[in-house]
Amino acid sequence: MNSIITISTVLNTASMGLIILGLFIIFTQKNLIKMVIGLGLADTGVNILLVSTGYIEGNTAPIFSNTSLKISQMVDPVPQALVLTSIVIGFGVSALALALIIRLFEKTGTLDTSKIRGLKW
Amino acid sequence: MVNPILLILIPLGTAFLISTVAGALKNSTKYIAFLALLANVWISISLLPKVLDHPVNVIIAGIKPPVGINLLVGPMGAIFSIIISVAGVLVLLYSFKYIEGESQSKYYTLFLLLITGAQGMILTGDVFNLFVFFEILAISSYILVGYSGDRNGFEAAVKYLILGSVGSVFILVAIALIYQETGTLNMADIAGKFALVASGKKMMILLFFITGMGVEAAIFPLNSWLPDAHSSAPSSISAVLSGFVIEVALVVIIKFVYTIFAMTEVLQYLSLVGVITLLVGEFAAFNQGNIKRVLAYSSIGQIGLILFAMSLNSEAGLSAGMMQIVNHTASKSILFLVAGYMIKRTGSYQFSDYKGIAKKMPVSSFLFVLGVLSLVGVPPFLGFFSKLNIIIAALSSGNVFNTVMVFLILLGTIIESVYFLKIIQIFYIGEPVKEGVKEAPFFAVLPIALFAVVILLGFLVLPEIKDYAGSAAAELFTKIQMAQVF
């Protein structure tokens, strides 16, 4: 590839951007739902970072559907397996977070962390 | 030989079994959970003599490392397994009477998953597997913190979940960067290949990892969730969270620093962070009126002390830190479990309401005093010897920095003894004001008394404890077990 912007650069920039954006949202927003959205963004960023670690320029997906493909023509399959696990965990955590927030909303009637004053935040 | 993978499989399988048969068996599922953890205790104890002469490397699913996943059990892993299973089974016994209400099988399912996660984090030899077990541990503890179903419980659980997830993002970034640099996920393989990686890059990865795991280990700037989570959870869960969950995360950090990254230059900073954590925890505990918040802040103090001991970059420090972990697990469990029934009987979290409670709950109060004495470090309790060893290890290094740190630790201990004596004074002096307060049931007192036996009779088996802690320290310090994987 001769162009300055390679796919790896795009992936790295996107992942770092998403992680920083997600963490920024978590630490600045007071609305609990927005914090969960921030968490989702950060998770997506990490997943992109994981996939990009196994990326090999010009190679294709590691699936043996096309028998003419050689192993040297495929990208590293390990990070893709990791990302699947990580996506499932991220999904579970978000679902649990939303469920807990619903119950907290029933008890307090607000989603604003500065108005929930039972404990110190 | 008993396969160490059973330590993970038994609680995991039982957790699924319990949730499927819960409808038919109602609340008798707790006995199944108890039997599963008893089996765990037996396996972990039978494992210890074997790993002492040779670390056990278990290959899973027939694929050899570095490609496949393996478990790597050295003395430290076996000792921690024993701590986790023994503390787990005793706290489970306490829960029999303490946890009331309808959906008890959910509690026991989550409790077993928490044990699974903790065992897995200690035993695994694969960094991504470590992350998966970390999430099992974290998710089950988020739910258990909110188990009581009150407002504070949910609030603490949401707070813990958000901070914990930020931590897991950092851990995952560290794992992705490790894979990018070395192309492997096996711990021993990483340790070998890291020798060729520039130390600046290694430092960055290590900082990501320490930040992520430090949230769970409650290291100073990352521990704002702990006082809320540990004080709002049911007391049995507080005992487990303080007893071994934060220690597991801490030991994983220490293991990464010593063996995988082999970057002992960060240890100086970690020991400073440890002492800051200790002082912050003890000073914060001093001003609390809620007994569980006192205990939670005191846990922060103790984790700081353990971090300091383990960051001394000497075998003596590591083994003293291991002893302090045993002491903290036993004594803090006693305090949280006793506090659980005091809160239940009086209906109040404020210890100022417990005036003269020792007349109504004599056994519990006495056990509380034993726990405090060992935690503070009064001879002849186990806590005295572990603290003494930490101080000897720090002073024998002979540099000024560590000597100053020892003075700060002693200052922290003085503060700790002052606020605990204040609580004990309230227990024993004055007439009981509350009516209808009675002693905790036998099933609750028995496990607390067994924890007390550990700290009381610890000095009888002190040479053995020192031996085991020493071999665990040697495992981390000399990295022999890493070389034996392939």
Interface residues (C-beta under 8 A of the other chain):
Chain A: I19 G22 L23 I26 L32 M35 V36 L39 A42 D43 G45 V46 L49 L50 T53 G54 D76 V78 P79 L82 T85 S86 I89 G92 V93 L96 A97 L100 I101 R103 L104 K107 T108 I116 G118 L119 K120 W121
Chain B: F128 F131 V132 E135 I139 Y142 I143 G146 G149 D150 R151 N152 F154 E155 A156 A157 V158 K159 L161 I162 S165 V166 S168 V169 L172 V173 I175 A176 L177 Y179 Q180 G183 L185 S224 P227 D228 S232
